[in-house]
Amino acid sequence: MAKKAPRRTAERILEVALELFNRFGEPNVSTTLISAELGISPGNLYYHYPAKDALINSLFDRYERALSELLNAGDGVRDVEDAWFFMHTLFELIWQYRFLYRDLNDLLSKNRRLETHFQGVLKNKTRSVKTMLDSMSRTNTVSIDPREVEATATSMVVVLTYWLSFEYVRDPRHALEPENAQAAWLRGAHHVLNLLIPYLEPGQRKHLQALVSAYTNLA
């Protein structure tokens, strides 16, 4: 049986950097710590990523590609159950790159490329949520005045973007630990979709409440 080719060093560096950034927060992780965790020399790390920002930008690029692909699914949301799965999947992806959201303001203040690209991320999230609302309107799942769509979509994106920061403030020592991931996703999805309660068709409103109850018991 042929042996698998060893993972490239650059790939391993990204994986370990992401793990450490998520665990300790990007400001608390140096390139020296990353190289030590990998068991390689700092020079080897610098060969692949000459600065810490290069690591951060590479991880962000991965996140941005995965997010863009996922946001395209907004048009396929027909009812509350679809919306629940869509939001849960978005939160799962955000969790995988949670250091970006945990340290968002600090990262944007130091990294001009991230600053401009994250503005694009917000626009794409808002566009996708508006597409989702339009799709749900076509199936009579929601009834929303077109004049309220922009503000509702923006409110949903604000919760989606800053939910993990809220979780962290509530419980800094435990909120972003892996064992709490599922509960954090579920609470986030619940509170984003709760903004649709005034617009949901009564049967769909009851279905959302049932989903929240069922999944909360599993968390």
N, CA, C and O of each residue as an XYZ file, in Angstrom:
876
protein
N       0.854     -1.193      0.000
C       0.000      0.000      0.000
C       0.887      1.239      0.000
O       1.790      1.362      0.827
N       0.629      2.150     -0.924
C       1.466      3.344     -1.037
C       1.253      4.262      0.159
O       0.131      4.441      0.634
N       2.338      4.831      0.627
C       2.251      5.770      1.744
C       1.701      7.097      1.249
O       1.952      7.520      0.120
N       0.935      7.746      2.138
C       0.434      9.062      1.805
C       1.590     10.063      1.807
O       2.499      9.982      2.633
N       1.536     10.987      0.884
C       2.566     12.024      0.857
C       2.421     12.905      2.084
O       1.301     13.250      2.459
N       3.523     13.278      2.719
C       3.428     14.136      3.905
C       2.815     15.485      3.542
O       3.040     16.014      2.453
N       2.047     16.024      4.462
C       1.457     17.328      4.215
C       2.548     18.367      4.055
O       3.581     18.311      4.722
N       2.312     19.301      3.177
C       3.296     20.336      2.961
C       3.441     21.178      4.226
O       2.476     21.365      4.967
N       4.628     21.674      4.466
C       4.896     22.462      5.666
C       3.985     23.677      5.733
O       3.477     24.009      6.804
N       3.773     24.344      4.608
C       2.934     25.543      4.604
C       1.519     25.228      5.088
O       0.905     26.024      5.799
N       1.010     24.059      4.694
C      -0.323     23.645      5.118
C      -0.353     23.374      6.611
O      -1.288     23.784      7.300
N       0.644     22.699      7.106
C       0.720     22.397      8.544
C       0.818     23.677      9.361
O       0.213     23.786     10.427
N       1.574     24.638      8.865
C       1.704     25.911      9.573
C       0.337     26.582      9.710
O      -0.016     27.077     10.781
N      -0.422     26.594      8.624
C      -1.746     27.215      8.674
C      -2.667     26.502      9.664
O      -3.390     27.148     10.422
N      -2.638     25.182      9.651
C      -3.502     24.412     10.550
C      -3.182     24.705     12.011
O      -4.080     24.919     12.825
N      -1.894     24.710     12.330
C      -1.491     24.949     13.722
C      -1.751     26.395     14.115
O      -2.190     26.662     15.233
N      -1.487     27.326     13.214
C      -1.750     28.739     13.505
C      -3.231     28.955     13.789
O      -3.583     29.667     14.729
N      -4.100     28.348     12.987
C      -5.542     28.485     13.202
C      -5.943     27.924     14.557
O      -6.723     28.541     15.282
N      -5.415     26.762     14.898
C      -5.730     26.150     16.189
C      -5.299     27.049     17.342
O      -6.055     27.243     18.294
N      -4.097     27.594     17.261
C      -3.578     28.448     18.343
C      -4.307     29.784     18.397
O      -4.630     30.268     19.481
N      -4.570     30.380     17.247
C      -5.308     31.648     17.217
C      -6.688     31.471     17.837
O      -7.132     32.304     18.627
N      -7.368     30.378     17.473
C      -8.702     30.119     18.012
C      -8.667     29.880     19.515
O      -9.566     30.295     20.246
N      -7.625     29.210     19.958
C      -7.561     28.830     21.375
C      -7.158     29.985     22.274
O      -7.736     30.171     23.345
N      -6.178     30.756     21.849
C      -5.613     31.784     22.725
C      -5.921     33.213     22.291
O      -5.706     34.155     23.054
N      -6.425     33.378     21.063
C      -6.616     34.714     20.514
C      -5.380     35.142     19.747
O      -4.257     34.966     20.220
N      -5.582     35.697     18.577
C      -4.456     36.048     17.710
C      -3.413     36.952     18.367
O      -2.220     36.723     18.165
N      -3.807     37.981     19.154
C      -2.790     38.852     19.746
C      -1.851     38.128     20.717
O      -0.743     38.593     20.986
N      -2.304     36.995     21.233
C      -1.521     36.272     22.245
C      -0.660     35.153     21.653
O      -0.016     34.407     22.390
N      -0.652     35.041     20.336
C       0.102     33.962     19.678
C       1.183     34.572     18.789
O       0.879     35.312     17.853
N       2.430     34.262     19.082
C       3.544     34.764     18.280
C       3.957     33.722     17.240
O       3.607     32.547     17.348
N       4.698     34.167     16.246
C       5.214     33.218     15.262
C       6.215     32.265     15.914
O       6.373     31.128     15.468
N       6.885     32.724     16.961
C       7.804     31.844     17.707
C       7.044     30.695     18.347
O       7.496     29.550     18.325
N       5.883     31.010     18.918
C       5.053     29.964     19.527
C       4.567     28.981     18.471
O       4.548     27.773     18.706
N       4.177     29.491     17.317
C       3.697     28.614     16.252
C       4.803     27.672     15.783
O       4.569     26.475     15.614
N       5.997     28.201     15.575
C       7.104     27.354     15.114
C       7.473     26.328     16.176
O       7.802     25.188     15.849
N       7.421     26.727     17.456
C       7.725     25.786     18.535
C       6.694     24.669     18.589
O       7.041     23.507     18.795
N       5.430     25.021     18.405
C       4.355     24.017     18.420
C       4.534     23.015     17.282
O       4.223     21.833     17.427
N       5.036     23.498     16.158
C       5.256     22.649     14.991
C       6.559     21.867     15.070
O       6.728     20.862     14.379
N       7.481     22.327     15.914
C       8.794     21.695     15.983
C       9.664     22.048     14.794
O      10.481     21.240     14.351
N       9.488     23.262     14.274
C      10.327     23.729     13.171
C      11.028     25.013     13.603
O      10.665     25.616     14.614
N      12.004     25.416     12.856
C      12.727     26.635     13.179
C      11.905     27.856     12.760
O      11.118     27.770     11.817
N      12.074     28.993     13.447
C      11.394     30.219     13.013
C      11.731     30.573     11.563
O      10.889     31.093     10.832
N      12.974     30.285     11.153
C      13.369     30.570      9.781
C      12.554     29.781      8.777
O      12.214     30.295      7.711
N      12.232     28.520      9.111
C      11.409     27.693      8.230
C      10.011     28.290      8.102
O       9.435     28.324      7.014
N       9.477     28.759      9.222
C       8.158     29.383      9.180
C       8.195     30.661      8.341
O       7.309     30.891      7.517
N       9.219     31.492      8.550
C       9.326     32.753      7.814
C       9.506     32.518      6.316
O       9.114     33.356      5.503
N      10.087     31.402      5.957
C      10.259     31.078      4.539
C       8.898     30.983      3.851
O       8.733     31.418      2.711
N       7.924     30.403      4.566
C       6.592     30.224      3.999
C       5.700     31.437      4.245
O       4.904     31.814      3.384
N       5.834     32.043      5.418
C       5.009     33.187      5.786
C       5.915     34.244      6.431
O       6.184     34.179      7.630
N       6.380     35.208      5.645
C       7.399     36.168      6.110
C       6.947     37.050      7.273
O       7.782     37.630      7.966
N       5.642     37.157      7.493
C       5.134     37.969      8.599
C       3.855     37.330      9.133
O       3.213     36.523      8.459
N       3.505     37.707     10.349
C       2.299     37.159     10.958
C       1.060     37.516     10.142
O       0.130     36.717     10.037
N       1.048     38.716      9.567
C      -0.094     39.114      8.741
C      -0.283     38.191      7.543
O      -1.408     37.984      7.088
N       0.812     37.637      7.032
C       0.698     36.707      5.907
C      -0.071     35.456      6.322
O      -0.857     34.918      5.542
N       0.153     35.000      7.538
C      -0.596     33.863      8.076
C      -2.075     34.215      8.216
O      -2.955     33.469      7.786
N      -2.323     35.365      8.825
C      -3.702     35.800      9.051
C      -4.437     35.962      7.725
O      -5.583     35.533      7.590
N      -3.780     36.578      6.751
C      -4.416     36.795      5.444
C      -4.712     35.474      4.734
O      -5.751     35.332      4.089
N      -3.806     34.518      4.851
C      -4.037     33.214      4.218
C      -5.224     32.498      4.845
O      -6.028     31.887      4.141
N      -5.333     32.571      6.167
C      -6.472     31.957      6.853
C      -7.764     32.683      6.497
O      -8.803     32.053      6.296
N      -7.697     33.999      6.421
C      -8.890     34.760      6.049
C      -9.337     34.421      4.628
O     -10.534     34.305      4.364
N      -8.384     34.263      3.719
C      -8.723     33.908      2.339
C      -9.485     32.584      2.289
O     -10.445     32.434      1.533
N      -9.046     31.633      3.100
C      -9.749     30.342      3.161
C     -11.177     30.534      3.662
O     -12.132     29.992      3.106
N     -11.289     31.319      4.727
C     -12.603     31.585      5.299
C     -13.502     32.286      4.287
O     -14.667     31.921      4.126
N     -12.960     33.287      3.609
C     -13.744     34.070      2.668
C     -14.255     33.201      1.515
O     -15.398     33.353      1.083
N     -13.411     32.290      1.016
C     -13.842     31.400     -0.064
C     -14.960     30.480      0.397
O     -15.956     30.303     -0.305
N     -14.794     29.891      1.585
C     -15.818     28.982      2.105
C     -17.120     29.732      2.379
O     -18.207     29.214      2.122
N     -17.006     30.955      2.901
C     -18.196     31.744      3.200
C     -18.938     32.120      1.922
O     -20.164     32.022      1.868
N     -18.209     32.546      0.897
C     -18.848     32.936     -0.370
C     -19.645     31.778     -0.952
O     -20.758     31.964     -1.445
N     -19.074     30.588     -0.893
C     -19.770     29.404     -1.405
C     -21.035     29.128     -0.607
O     -22.081     28.802     -1.167
N     -20.921     29.264      0.717
C     -22.060     28.983      1.584
C     -23.169     30.025      1.405
O     -24.349     29.676      1.383
N     -22.797     31.290      1.278
C     -23.800     32.347      1.161
C     -24.647     32.209     -0.088
O     -25.776     32.699     -0.138
N     -24.110     31.551     -1.089
C     -24.878     31.339     -2.322
C     -26.101     30.464     -2.087
O     -27.010     30.420     -2.916
N     -26.121     29.766     -0.950
C     -27.249     28.880     -0.647
C     -28.463     29.645     -0.140
O     -29.528     29.058      0.053
N     -28.313     30.961      0.079
C     -29.434     31.740      0.601
C     -30.670     31.661     -0.272
O     -31.791     31.710      0.234
N     -30.482     31.540     -1.572
C     -31.612     31.479     -2.494
C     -32.386     30.171     -2.370
O     -33.524     30.077     -2.830
N     -31.777     29.165     -1.751
C     -32.441     27.874     -1.606
C     -33.255     27.739     -0.327
O     -33.840     26.685     -0.074
N     -33.300     28.789      0.479
C     -34.051     28.744      1.741
C     -35.526     28.998      1.447
O     -35.896     30.061      0.947
N     -36.349     28.029      1.757
C     -37.773     28.134      1.453
C     -38.638     28.319      2.698
O     -39.689     28.956      2.635
N     -38.201     27.768      3.819
C     -39.026     27.822      5.020
C     -38.130     27.915      6.250
O     -36.911     28.036      6.134
N     -38.745     27.856      7.425
C     -38.017     28.015      8.681
C     -36.974     26.918      8.871
O     -35.875     27.180      9.359
N     -37.312     25.713      8.493
C     -36.363     24.617      8.670
C     -35.112     24.829      7.804
O     -33.993     24.598      8.261
N     -35.306     25.264      6.572
C     -34.166     25.592      5.714
C     -33.343     26.728      6.320
O     -32.113     26.682      6.327
N     -34.038     27.744      6.825
C     -33.355     28.901      7.407
C     -32.557     28.493      8.640
O     -31.447     28.979      8.858
N     -33.125     27.600      9.444
C     -32.430     27.111     10.635
C     -31.134     26.407     10.250
O     -30.084     26.655     10.843
N     -31.214     25.538      9.267
C     -30.022     24.812      8.823
C     -29.000     25.775      8.226
O     -27.801     25.642      8.473
N     -29.467     26.740      7.444
C     -28.590     27.723      6.818
C     -27.824     28.517      7.874
O     -26.606     28.663      7.778
N     -28.533     29.027      8.878
C     -27.880     29.818      9.923
C     -26.948     28.962     10.776
O     -25.862     29.403     11.153
N     -27.372     27.753     11.075
C     -26.521     26.864     11.861
C     -25.218     26.590     11.112
O     -24.146     26.573     11.717
N     -25.307     26.377      9.808
C     -24.120     26.118      8.995
C     -23.213     27.342      8.938
O     -21.990     27.208      8.968
N     -23.800     28.530      8.855
C     -23.008     29.760      8.878
C     -22.256     29.896     10.195
O     -21.071     30.229     10.210
N     -22.947     29.637     11.300
C     -22.292     29.727     12.605
C     -21.193     28.680     12.756
O     -20.170     28.934     13.392
N     -21.404     27.527     12.181
C     -20.380     26.484     12.249
C     -19.111     26.940     11.529
O     -18.004     26.717     12.020
N     -19.270     27.576     10.369
C     -18.103     28.083      9.642
C     -17.428     29.213     10.411
O     -16.201     29.255     10.507
N     -18.221     30.124     10.955
C     -17.652     31.222     11.751
C     -16.874     30.658     12.929
O     -15.811     31.171     13.277
N     -17.398     29.609     13.540
C     -16.710     28.994     14.682
C     -15.345     28.442     14.274
O     -14.378     28.547     15.028
N     -15.272     27.861     13.092
C     -14.006     27.294     12.626
C     -12.923     28.368     12.514
O     -11.735     28.075     12.648
N     -13.336     29.603     12.271
C     -12.392     30.724     12.155
C     -12.721     31.789     13.199
O     -12.667     32.987     12.921
N     -13.059     31.336     14.393
C     -13.587     32.249     15.412
C     -12.592     33.304     15.866
O     -13.010     34.340     16.385
N     -11.288     33.085     15.692
C     -10.330     34.103     16.097
C     -10.570     35.404     15.338
O     -10.326     36.485     15.874
N     -11.049     35.312     14.089
C     -11.332     36.510     13.307
C     -12.405     37.359     13.974
O     -12.344     38.588     13.942
N     -13.382     36.699     14.575
C     -14.500     37.410     15.193
C     -14.187     37.770     16.643
O     -14.612     38.819     17.128
N     -13.466     36.930     17.317
C     -13.089     37.217     18.699
C     -12.219     38.469     18.776
O     -12.371     39.276     19.693
N     -11.320     38.631     17.830
C     -10.365     39.744     17.848
C     -10.603     40.692     16.680
O      -9.663     41.316     16.187
N     -11.865     40.805     16.229
C     -12.155     41.489     14.982
C     -11.681     42.941     14.964
O     -10.971     43.348     14.044
N     -12.063     43.716     15.960
C     -11.701     45.133     15.944
C     -10.191     45.326     15.979
O      -9.655     46.199     15.298
N      -9.510     44.512     16.772
C      -8.054     44.610     16.863
C      -7.405     44.253     15.525
O      -6.481     44.929     15.073
N      -7.895     43.191     14.900
C      -7.337     42.770     13.614
C      -7.545     43.828     12.535
O      -6.636     44.112     11.755
N      -8.738     44.407     12.492
C      -9.027     45.394     11.462
C      -8.201     46.664     11.642
O      -7.838     47.320     10.666
N      -7.904     47.006     12.898
C      -7.127     48.223     13.148
C      -5.671     48.068     12.720
O      -4.979     49.062     12.502
N      -5.200     46.817     12.599
C      -3.790     46.572     12.281
C      -3.565     46.101     10.844
O      -2.438     46.140     10.350
N      -4.610     45.664     10.182
C      -4.446     44.991      8.894
C      -5.383     45.620      7.866
O      -6.582     45.341      7.853
N      -4.831     46.460      7.014
C      -5.634     47.199      6.045
C      -6.325     46.255      5.062
O      -7.477     46.492      4.696
N      -5.659     45.210      4.635
C      -6.265     44.267      3.698
C      -7.490     43.607      4.314
O      -8.528     43.465      3.668
N      -7.352     43.207      5.576
C      -8.469     42.584      6.273
C      -9.623     43.572      6.433
O     -10.793     43.210      6.306
N      -9.272     44.812      6.712
C     -10.293     45.852      6.891
C     -11.171     45.979      5.651
O     -12.398     45.982      5.747
N     -10.540     46.082      4.496
C     -11.313     46.264      3.273
C     -12.068     44.987      2.880
O     -13.205     45.060      2.413
N     -11.447     43.834      3.065
C     -12.107     42.583      2.687
C     -13.274     42.260      3.621
O     -14.277     41.694      3.187
N     -13.151     42.613      4.884
C     -14.238     42.298      5.812
C     -15.459     43.163      5.528
O     -16.586     42.749      5.798
N     -15.247     44.355      4.987
C     -16.392     45.155      4.550
C     -17.141     44.422      3.443
O     -18.370     44.457      3.381
N     -16.387     43.761      2.573
C     -17.012     42.941      1.541
C     -17.763     41.762      2.126
O     -18.825     41.389      1.628
N     -17.215     41.170      3.185
C     -17.886     40.056      3.852
C     -19.241     40.503      4.391
O     -20.239     39.799      4.233
N     -19.277     41.669      5.026
C     -20.545     42.172      5.567
C     -21.560     42.416      4.453
O     -22.739     42.096      4.604
N     -21.109     42.977      3.347
C     -22.014     43.219      2.222
C     -22.557     41.908      1.671
O     -23.740     41.807      1.347
N     -21.692     40.907      1.566
C     -22.122     39.611      1.033
C     -23.086     38.906      1.982
O     -24.038     38.264      1.538
N     -22.842     39.023      3.284
C     -23.772     38.447      4.262
C     -25.139     39.110      4.141
O     -26.167     38.434      4.121
N     -25.141     40.439      4.062
C     -26.404     41.168      3.970
C     -27.140     40.815      2.691
O     -28.354     40.612      2.706
N     -26.415     40.742      1.588
C     -27.032     40.378      0.309
C     -27.645     38.975      0.391
O     -28.744     38.746     -0.115
N     -26.938     38.043      1.024
C     -27.439     36.677      1.130
C     -28.682     36.596      2.009
O     -29.622     35.867      1.693
N     -28.690     37.341      3.110
C     -29.857     37.328      3.991
C     -31.060     37.948      3.286
O     -32.179     37.458      3.433
N     -30.845     39.015      2.527
C     -31.947     39.615      1.765
C     -32.478     38.639      0.717
O     -33.683     38.570      0.474
N     -31.571     37.890      0.101
C     -31.992     36.863     -0.858
C     -32.819     35.797     -0.152
O     -33.829     35.334     -0.681
N     -32.385     35.410      1.051
C     -33.125     34.426      1.839
C     -34.526     34.936      2.166
O     -35.501     34.194      2.050
N     -34.628     36.200      2.572
C     -35.937     36.776      2.904
C     -36.839     36.828      1.677
O     -38.038     36.564      1.766
N     -36.261     37.165      0.543
C     -37.037     37.197     -0.698
C     -37.540     35.807     -1.057
O     -38.687     35.645     -1.475
N     -36.685     34.810     -0.893
C     -37.073     33.431     -1.190
C     -38.184     32.967     -0.252
O     -39.126     32.302     -0.683
N     -38.074     33.318      1.028
C     -39.095     32.924      2.007
C     -40.401     33.673      1.762
O     -41.479     33.154      2.049
N     -40.306     34.883      1.236
C     -41.517     35.644      0.910
C     -42.259     34.987     -0.247
O     -43.489     34.941     -0.253
N     -41.513     34.477     -1.229
C     -42.140     33.846     -2.387
C     -42.911     32.585     -2.010
O     -43.857     32.198     -2.697
N     -42.501     31.946     -0.912
C     -43.198     30.736     -0.466
C     -44.192     31.037      0.657
O     -44.740     30.129      1.282
N     -44.414     32.337      0.901
C     -45.356     32.784      1.942
C     -44.964     32.336      3.342
O     -45.813     32.233      4.228
N     -43.680     32.070      3.539
C     -43.188     31.748      4.881
C     -43.113     33.008      5.729
O     -43.419     32.987      6.921
N     -42.699     34.107      5.100
C     -42.677     35.396      5.788
C     -43.501     36.393      4.994
O     -43.642     36.285      3.776
N     -44.038     37.363      5.712
C     -44.733     38.479      5.089
C     -44.102     39.750      5.642
O     -44.364     40.142      6.779
N     -43.265     40.392      4.821
C     -42.498     41.538      5.291
C     -42.612     42.676      4.288
O     -42.487     42.475      3.080
N     -42.848     43.858      4.803
C     -42.908     45.056      3.967
C     -41.538     45.264      3.315
O     -40.523     45.256      4.011
N     -41.493     45.448      2.008
C     -40.196     45.650      1.337
C     -39.363     46.760      1.960
O     -38.134     46.733      1.881
N     -40.022     47.738      2.580
C     -39.293     48.839      3.214
C     -38.565     48.404      4.481
O     -37.691     49.115      4.976
N     -38.929     47.236      5.003
C     -38.312     46.749      6.240
C     -37.226     45.708      5.989
O     -36.534     45.288      6.916
N     -37.081     45.296      4.738
C     -36.144     44.213      4.431
C     -34.700     44.609      4.751
O     -33.969     43.843      5.379
N     -34.294     45.796      4.323
C     -32.906     46.221      4.511
C     -32.540     46.262      5.995
O     -31.502     45.732      6.393
N     -33.389     46.889      6.813
C     -33.090     47.003      8.242
C     -33.114     45.641      8.930
O     -32.290     45.367      9.803
N     -34.058     44.790      8.535
C     -34.136     43.452      9.133
C     -32.908     42.627      8.778
O     -32.329     41.960      9.636
N     -32.514     42.675      7.506
C     -31.323     41.929      7.071
C     -30.081     42.436      7.790
O     -29.238     41.641      8.206
N     -29.962     43.743      7.938
C     -28.803     44.310      8.636
C     -28.776     43.860     10.082
O     -27.719     43.493     10.595
N     -29.923     43.882     10.751
C     -29.991     43.436     12.155
C     -29.575     41.974     12.280
O     -28.876     41.604     13.224
N     -29.999     41.151     11.340
C     -29.638     39.735     11.369
C     -28.139     39.559     11.172
O     -27.525     38.705     11.812
N     -27.549     40.359     10.294
C     -26.109     40.267     10.048
C     -25.317     40.759     11.260
O     -24.252     40.221     11.563
N     -25.828     41.772     11.948
C     -25.147     42.246     13.163
C     -25.079     41.131     14.199
O     -24.025     40.896     14.790
N     -26.195     40.444     14.422
C     -26.195     39.337     15.385
C     -25.288     38.214     14.901
O     -24.521     37.644     15.677
N     -25.383     37.905     13.630
C     -24.554     36.842     13.054
C     -23.068     37.143     13.225
O     -22.279     36.244     13.517
N     -22.690     38.394     13.046
C     -21.281     38.790     13.084
C     -20.734     38.899     14.498
O     -19.579     38.553     14.745
N     -21.550     39.374     15.423
C     -21.034     39.661     16.765
C     -21.521     38.681     17.825
O     -21.308     38.903     19.017
N     -22.172     37.600     17.404
C     -22.693     36.663     18.401
C     -21.584     36.031     19.238
O     -21.722     35.928     20.457
N     -20.497     35.608     18.613
C     -19.434     34.965     19.394
C     -18.771     35.948     20.345
O     -18.304     35.551     21.412
N     -18.721     37.229     19.974
C     -18.203     38.235     20.900
C     -19.110     38.335     22.128
O     -18.634     38.459     23.256
N     -20.408     38.279     21.893
C     -21.369     38.290     22.997
C     -21.184     37.071     23.893
O     -21.172     37.186     25.119
N     -21.039     35.903     23.270
C     -20.805     34.680     24.048
C     -19.528     34.813     24.888
O     -19.492     34.403     26.048
N     -18.496     35.386     24.292
C     -17.218     35.527     24.992
C     -17.342     36.468     26.192
O     -16.793     36.185     27.258
N     -18.051     37.571     26.029
C     -18.238     38.517     27.134
C     -19.021     37.864     28.268
O     -18.737     38.103     29.442
N     -20.001     37.046     27.917
C     -20.813     36.367     28.924
C     -19.991     35.411     29.778
O     -20.222     35.285     30.980
N     -19.030     34.738     29.150
C     -18.260     33.714     29.867
C     -16.871     33.584     29.238
O     -16.608     32.631     28.505
N     -15.971     34.553     29.528
C     -14.668     34.592     28.847
C     -13.825     33.334     29.010
O     -13.050     33.001     28.114
N     -13.953     32.638     30.112
C     -13.095     31.478     30.366
C     -13.544     30.223     29.626
O     -12.742     29.318     29.396
N     -14.826     30.162     29.250
C     -15.329     28.903     28.695
C     -16.053     29.032     27.362
O     -16.176     28.044     26.639
N     -16.537     30.225     27.017
C     -17.477     30.364     25.897
C     -16.928     29.836     24.583
O     -17.667     29.220     23.815
N     -15.648     30.062     24.305
C     -15.104     29.694     23.001
C     -14.306     28.398     23.025
O     -13.507     28.136     22.126
N     -14.523     27.593     24.050
C     -13.898     26.281     24.102
C     -14.691     25.305     23.216
O     -15.907     25.436     23.081
N     -14.001     24.333     22.618
C     -14.670     23.424     21.665
C     -15.902     22.725     22.220
O     -16.865     22.500     21.486
N     -15.886     22.380     23.501
C     -17.030     21.650     24.047
C     -18.298     22.503     24.116
O     -19.392     21.972     24.309
N     -18.157     23.802     23.962
C     -19.318     24.685     24.005
C     -19.779     25.129     22.624
O     -20.685     25.954     22.499
N     -19.153     24.581     21.591
C     -19.427     25.030     20.228
C     -20.888     24.847     19.842
O     -21.539     25.790     19.392
N     -21.402     23.635     20.018
C     -22.757     23.335     19.558
C     -23.784     24.255     20.212
O     -24.674     24.777     19.540
N     -23.659     24.452     21.512
C     -24.613     25.316     22.213
C     -24.519     26.746     21.705
O     -25.539     27.424     21.578
N     -23.314     27.213     21.413
C     -23.131     28.576     20.907
C     -23.774     28.737     19.537
O     -24.425     29.749     19.276
N     -23.599     27.738     18.644
C     -24.213     27.799     17.317
C     -25.728     27.862     17.430
O     -26.384     28.660     16.761
N     -26.275     27.004     18.293
C     -27.728     26.931     18.413
C     -28.304     28.224     18.957
O     -29.317     28.714     18.458
N     -27.668     28.776     19.974
C     -28.158     30.050     20.518
C     -28.072     31.150     19.460
O     -28.981     31.970     19.327
N     -26.973     31.158     18.713
C     -26.819     32.162     17.669
C     -27.889     32.044     16.600
O     -28.516     33.038     16.235
N     -28.101     30.831     16.094
C     -29.126     30.616     15.064
C     -30.505     31.022     15.579
O     -31.297     31.627     14.856
N     -30.780     30.682     16.837
C     -32.065     31.029     17.446
C     -32.259     32.544     17.460
O     -33.309     33.036     17.047
N     -31.278     33.270     17.922
C     -31.454     34.717     18.076
C     -31.454     35.454     16.741
O     -32.107     36.490     16.612
N     -30.735     34.941     15.750
C     -30.825     35.550     14.425
C     -32.232     35.360     13.857
O     -32.846     36.314     13.379
N     -32.733     34.140     13.912
C     -34.045     33.864     13.323
C     -35.183     34.427     14.162
O     -36.287     34.632     13.656
N     -34.921     34.677     15.439
C     -35.956     35.270     16.284
C     -36.347     36.659     15.784
O     -37.446     37.138     16.062
N     -35.442     37.303     15.043
C     -35.749     38.612     14.474
C     -36.844     38.524     13.403
O     -37.436     39.536     13.029
N     -37.104     37.310     12.918
C     -38.142     37.121     11.904
C     -39.521     36.824     12.498
O     -40.512     36.762     11.771
N     -39.583     36.642     13.815
C     -40.845     36.263     14.466
C     -42.019     37.150     14.043
O     -43.088     36.619     13.742
N     -41.865     38.478     14.008
C     -43.030     39.309     13.643
C     -43.521     39.087     12.211
O     -44.654     39.433     11.879
N     -42.674     38.516     11.377
C     -43.011     38.378      9.952
C     -43.381     36.958      9.552
O     -43.819     36.733      8.424
N     -43.215     36.003     10.448
C     -43.442     34.602     10.093
C     -44.924     34.259     10.047
O     -45.715     34.737     10.860
N     -45.277     33.437      9.097
C     -46.613     32.858      9.046
C     -46.813     32.044     10.326
O     -45.873     31.381     10.765
N     -48.006     32.068     10.946
C     -48.208     31.445     12.260
C     -47.707     30.009     12.372
O     -47.095     29.644     13.376
N     -47.958     29.202     11.364
C     -47.494     27.817     11.418
C     -45.977     27.735     11.426
O     -45.400     26.899     12.122
N     -45.336     28.593     10.658
C     -43.871     28.618     10.622
C     -43.296     29.151     11.938
O     -42.225     28.724     12.367
N     -44.010     30.086     12.577
C     -43.571     30.593     13.877
C     -43.570     29.461     14.912
O     -42.632     29.322     15.697
N     -44.625     28.668     14.895
C     -44.685     27.532     15.815
C     -43.588     26.525     15.503
O     -43.013     25.921     16.409
N     -43.303     26.348     14.226
C     -42.263     25.393     13.836
C     -40.893     25.866     14.308
O     -40.080     25.058     14.756
N     -40.630     27.175     14.209
C     -39.363     27.709     14.708
C     -39.239     27.478     16.210
O     -38.180     27.080     16.694
N     -40.307     27.725     16.939
C     -40.288     27.513     18.387
C     -40.039     26.047     18.718
O     -39.344     25.729     19.683
N     -40.611     25.157     17.910
C     -40.397     23.721     18.133
C     -38.951     23.344     17.837
O     -38.363     22.542     18.562
N     -38.372     23.911     16.784
C     -36.972     23.638     16.455
C     -36.058     24.108     17.578
O     -35.153     23.386     17.997
N     -36.299     25.313     18.058
C     -35.478     25.859     19.145
C     -35.560     24.948     20.369
O     -34.544     24.635     20.990
N     -36.765     24.531     20.705
C     -36.947     23.672     21.870
C     -36.236     22.328     21.687
O     -35.558     21.847     22.595
N     -36.397     21.736     20.513
C     -35.807     20.413     20.269
C     -34.295     20.461     20.289
O     -33.657     19.610     20.907
N     -33.709     21.448     19.619
C     -32.258     21.516     19.537
C     -31.627     21.999     20.827
O     -30.496     21.631     21.144
N     -32.354     22.828     21.579
C     -31.833     23.287     22.877
C     -31.673     22.107     23.818
O     -30.728     22.054     24.605
N     -32.591     21.171     23.737
C     -32.515     19.979     24.592
C     -31.346     19.076     24.223
O     -30.865     18.303     25.051
N     -30.884     19.179     22.956
C     -29.753     18.361     22.512
C     -28.418     18.982     22.861
O     -27.410     18.282     22.951
N     -28.399     20.286     23.059
C     -27.143     21.018     23.281
C     -26.563     20.746     24.661
O     -25.510     21.284     25.005
